[in-house]
Amino acid sequence: MIGAPVVLEDLSHLVLAFSAGQLNTADLLDDWERRSRTTPSASETSRSGPEAWLQTSVGVHRQLWGRLVVPMPLDDDEAAAMVLERAAQTLAINRLAERDRRELSHQAQAGLLNALRQPRGLSEGEAQARAAALGLRRSSYYVPVVFRSDGASAGSSPDDAAADGDPLAGQQEERALLEQLARALKSGSGTALTASIRSGSVGMILAIPAKQLEDPMLQRLADALASARPPSGPSLDGGRPPGHPEVTWSIGVGRLRGSLLEAAAGIDEAAHVAETAATLPGGRKPFYRATDVRLRGLLALLRKDPRVQQFVESELEGVLNAEARGAEGYLELLGQYLESGGNKAAIARNGYLSRPTLYARLARLEALLAVDLDDAESRTSLHVALLLHRLRTL
């Protein structure tokens, strides 16, 4: 309609789409980002910049997300400006409609995932049919997966999230995660049911045609999250508000199943693994299974039991009371001693302590605990109590 090249770019001056017309594509887009940055955006459709580009903003009200540009002179700027403005309006409306479609899809998947986890008479055939209607291809195997925000508190509910932080930010983070996962699945020709299962946790049932594809598919999802660029501010796609730190996600994986309903029942196991993985020290793995969390996973399940809490208090009472009175460092020393297997030389080297100083501190630690640290059973008991204490305070 304009008879000239048109470029749609985002706020970072990256080209989203273009029509080169009679112009060579290489010439049209040559050094585009630099040229675009020298052409300031205008509040109204107009020509500006050293190349006098005709431009109009794209977005709704103040939520702008791009602009349309005609980077060359025209015979009739008034007619071209009208066409550009109508095109910008159409793009903005289409983007809003697309967002609404995605929201409806997320809601439908959340409803089905909850129904599959509590089937109440739902047969495997009906489950397969409903899942297929939402895009989950019938496959030989299904994997339950849970993505848990490392910032979420253990066992948190939506009400907890609202009390502890910004619930809107949490929803935006989960929405951004759902979009990243959808793109990763699309690029890998994978299918899944994905939905938020509680505050800070997103559940997934991943369909795979063969067992040997399980790890590659999980690695693809982990890579997609690791490489995703965090948004710089609020957007129509639900970006993170300014001032909120980048979110990392721990990935828990349940056991491979041949049934959709069995995989849905494994979501709880995957959620437990993901929650425990968020507390693990040291280097991070792309994803975790139950065999990776072991004792810490068991303790994470038991940590809220009053009898377990009483055990922790009984084992660590002397050190915890001393720390409360200001005698700091003994809990850390206990951790170093237990994690080194009682290797005093290693503790002295790592803590830059002389042997006499270390031995004196260990003697004081033994007195506070009222146990023999050389006794293997005492060390085991203390190590379990210390792990539980750390899980409780995370």
Helices and strands as residue ranges (DSSP letters): E 6-10, E 15-19, H 25-29, H 32-37, E 46-48, E 53-60, E 63-70, H 77-117, H 124-133, E 141-149, H 158-164, H 167-187, E 191-198, E 201-208, G 211-213, H 214-227, E 249-253, H 260-265, H 267-277, H 290-302, H 306-324, H 330-339, H 344-351, H 355-369, H 376-393
